[in-house]
Amino acid sequence: MELVNIPSLSGKEEKIAKKVVEYLQKFGYQPKIDEYYNVTAEIGYGKTVLLNAHLDTVPPKGKWEINPYSAKIKDGKIYGLGASDNKSGVAAILEIARIFSKNKPKGKIVFLFTSREESGKIEARKILVGKIKAEVGICLDHHINTKNRIAELIVGCRGIGNFEIEVYGKSYHSSEPEKGVNAIYRALKLVNTVQNLKPPTLQKPLKVKAVASITKINTNGWATRIPDQCKLTLNYRSLPQEKRKQAEKRILNLTKKTLKKDFKITLKTYHEGYLIPLNHPIIKIAKKSVEELKFKPKISIAKGWVDAAFFTNQLKIPTICLGPVTPGQAHVENEYENIQNLIYGTKIVLRTVLNYLQHQK
């Protein structure tokens, strides 16, 4: 409840970071906080498990029936901005930290509360390189459905790239359009190609397909002038292990085949996805832990990009997503967290940590 009451828009996490530090100190930890308001704490020695959740939220949108920064409990649900995404994960980790402060683990646990997951994350993540080390990780930023006894176990995600494509034409007075080349009309050919694209698909070990979408379009035009430039943003959700150069080549070939000439492509951002082998110990143990609590594990590849990809690719920590998040509650008005999801999501992650450390020498 207290966490939800603290505004923590992405890039403005100072207050909630200090509150998390306060909780951890109360439990006997010596937490550290960096310039981006990432918070870390640890306990134990030996084989190490990383637990992560993000502190920030998107701005409230839509017509909220309550104050988004004033948590309210109703019908077994906690309402408020970030209640599910991802302050449920933050609360779960704090509870696990409290438990281990009283009963020391048979190994080491690193608790990491990150800032800027929703936006501007690059610098806030780079600062963690070389500082966070673990054999495996768990991001508490995915779904559980207590009613249907299903817990999602994320083992990978698609990558994400944003391409800026400038399509060129020839300007002329709009009274004689045939004497110009309308860049919008040329761009629409690419829009149509993307709309009807049959994207590449990964069949094994889990089926997932890439997705391409035009998400922005504008011109440098004037109402009475045929535009000589049209700028598009193409958002590409790549296959989990598709490298940056592979994605660039795919989109370049697509554009060249459609427009032939007179265009320019710039890849503005690209975050590679990831995929952990299904026989990895953390996946086997997480699956076992879910089943021990009478839930059915749903092993999946996340449709969106998740921080677990950064931990896996950059920090070399194979990381799954598992936890208390209520499905369908990210970035929506009147966001809520189902209290039973919070309870059982926490229990499943705790059981997974205990089982992993128990089985490691």
ChimeraX attribute file (.defattr): number of C-alpha atoms within 10 A of each C-alpha:
attribute: neighborCount
match mode: 1-to-1
recipient: residues
	/A:1	17
	/A:2	11
	/A:3	24
	/A:4	24
	/A:5	18
	/A:6	19
	/A:7	21
	/A:8	24
	/A:9	21
	/A:10	19
	/A:11	20
	/A:12	17
	/A:13	22
	/A:14	19
	/A:15	14
	/A:16	22
	/A:17	24
	/A:18	14
	/A:19	14
	/A:20	21
	/A:21	21
	/A:22	14
	/A:23	16
	/A:24	23
	/A:25	13
	/A:26	11
	/A:27	17
	/A:28	13
	/A:29	18
	/A:30	14
	/A:31	17
	/A:32	13
	/A:33	17
	/A:34	12
	/A:35	9
	/A:36	19
	/A:37	22
	/A:38	22
	/A:39	22
	/A:40	23
	/A:41	18
	/A:42	20
	/A:43	18
	/A:44	15
	/A:45	12
	/A:46	15
	/A:47	16
	/A:48	23
	/A:49	26
	/A:50	23
	/A:51	29
	/A:52	26
	/A:53	27
	/A:54	26
	/A:55	33
	/A:56	27
	/A:57	26
	/A:58	19
	/A:59	14
	/A:60	19
	/A:61	12
	/A:62	9
	/A:63	9
	/A:64	14
	/A:65	10
	/A:66	14
	/A:67	14
	/A:68	23
	/A:69	20
	/A:70	16
	/A:71	21
	/A:72	17
	/A:73	14
	/A:74	10
	/A:75	7
	/A:76	11
	/A:77	19
	/A:78	22
	/A:79	26
	/A:80	28
	/A:81	37
	/A:82	34
	/A:83	32
	/A:84	32
	/A:85	31
	/A:86	27
	/A:87	26
	/A:88	34
	/A:89	30
	/A:90	27
	/A:91	22
	/A:92	26
	/A:93	24
	/A:94	19
	/A:95	19
	/A:96	18
	/A:97	26
	/A:98	17
	/A:99	14
	/A:100	16
	/A:101	16
	/A:102	10
	/A:103	9
	/A:104	14
	/A:105	18
	/A:106	19
	/A:107	19
	/A:108	20
	/A:109	25
	/A:110	20
	/A:111	25
	/A:112	23
	/A:113	25
	/A:114	25
	/A:115	29
	/A:116	25
	/A:117	21
	/A:118	15
	/A:119	14
	/A:120	12
	/A:121	16
	/A:122	12
	/A:123	10
	/A:124	19
	/A:125	20
	/A:126	13
	/A:127	14
	/A:128	17
	/A:129	13
	/A:130	9
	/A:131	9
	/A:132	16
	/A:133	17
	/A:134	20
	/A:135	15
	/A:136	23
	/A:137	26
	/A:138	26
	/A:139	25
	/A:140	29
	/A:141	27
	/A:142	24
	/A:143	25
	/A:144	29
	/A:145	21
	/A:146	19
	/A:147	8
	/A:148	9
	/A:149	16
	/A:150	17
	/A:151	27
	/A:152	25
	/A:153	25
	/A:154	28
	/A:155	25
	/A:156	30
	/A:157	29
	/A:158	27
	/A:159	27
	/A:160	25
	/A:161	20
	/A:162	20
	/A:163	21
	/A:164	20
	/A:165	22
	/A:166	20
	/A:167	26
	/A:168	22
	/A:169	20
	/A:170	15
	/A:171	19
	/A:172	18
	/A:173	15
	/A:174	16
	/A:175	10
	/A:176	10
	/A:177	16
	/A:178	11
	/A:179	13
	/A:180	17
	/A:181	18
	/A:182	23
	/A:183	24
	/A:184	22
	/A:185	14
	/A:186	19
	/A:187	25
	/A:188	15
	/A:189	14
	/A:190	21
	/A:191	18
	/A:192	12
	/A:193	15
	/A:194	20
	/A:195	13
	/A:196	10
	/A:197	13
	/A:198	12
	/A:199	13
	/A:200	13
	/A:201	13
	/A:202	13
	/A:203	9
	/A:204	7
	/A:205	10
	/A:206	13
	/A:207	10
	/A:208	20
	/A:209	16
	/A:210	19
	/A:211	20
	/A:212	20
	/A:213	15
	/A:214	18
	/A:215	10
	/A:216	11
	/A:217	17
	/A:218	12
	/A:219	15
	/A:220	11
	/A:221	15
	/A:222	11
	/A:223	8
	/A:224	11
	/A:225	18
	/A:226	25
	/A:227	25
	/A:228	19
	/A:229	24
	/A:230	23
	/A:231	21
	/A:232	23
	/A:233	20
	/A:234	22
	/A:235	19
	/A:236	21
	/A:237	27
	/A:238	31
	/A:239	26
	/A:240	25
	/A:241	16
	/A:242	18
	/A:243	16
	/A:244	18
	/A:245	9
	/A:246	12
	/A:247	21
	/A:248	18
	/A:249	11
	/A:250	13
	/A:251	19
	/A:252	17
	/A:253	12
	/A:254	16
	/A:255	22
	/A:256	14
	/A:257	12
	/A:258	17
	/A:259	15
	/A:260	10
	/A:261	11
	/A:262	13
	/A:263	19
	/A:264	14
	/A:265	18
	/A:266	13
	/A:267	16
	/A:268	10
	/A:269	12
	/A:270	20
	/A:271	21
	/A:272	22
	/A:273	28
	/A:274	27
	/A:275	24
	/A:276	20
	/A:277	11
	/A:278	13
	/A:279	9
	/A:280	12
	/A:281	14
	/A:282	24
	/A:283	23
	/A:284	13
	/A:285	19
	/A:286	24
	/A:287	21
	/A:288	19
	/A:289	23
	/A:290	26
	/A:291	16
	/A:292	13
	/A:293	13
	/A:294	11
	/A:295	21
	/A:296	19
	/A:297	20
	/A:298	15
	/A:299	16
	/A:300	16
	/A:301	24
	/A:302	22
	/A:303	19
	/A:304	12
	/A:305	21
	/A:306	23
	/A:307	22
	/A:308	28
	/A:309	27
	/A:310	22
	/A:311	27
	/A:312	20
	/A:313	17
	/A:314	14
	/A:315	20
	/A:316	17
	/A:317	21
	/A:318	26
	/A:319	32
	/A:320	31
	/A:321	28
	/A:322	27
	/A:323	32
	/A:324	36
	/A:325	30
	/A:326	28
	/A:327	17
	/A:328	12
	/A:329	20
	/A:330	18
	/A:331	17
	/A:332	17
	/A:333	18
	/A:334	21
	/A:335	22
	/A:336	28
	/A:337	26
	/A:338	25
	/A:339	19
	/A:340	17
	/A:341	25
	/A:342	24
	/A:343	16
	/A:344	22
	/A:345	28
	/A:346	25
	/A:347	20
	/A:348	25
	/A:349	25
	/A:350	21
	/A:351	18
	/A:352	25
	/A:353	28
	/A:354	17
	/A:355	16
	/A:356	23
	/A:357	18
	/A:358	12
	/A:359	10
	/A:360	12
	/A:361	8
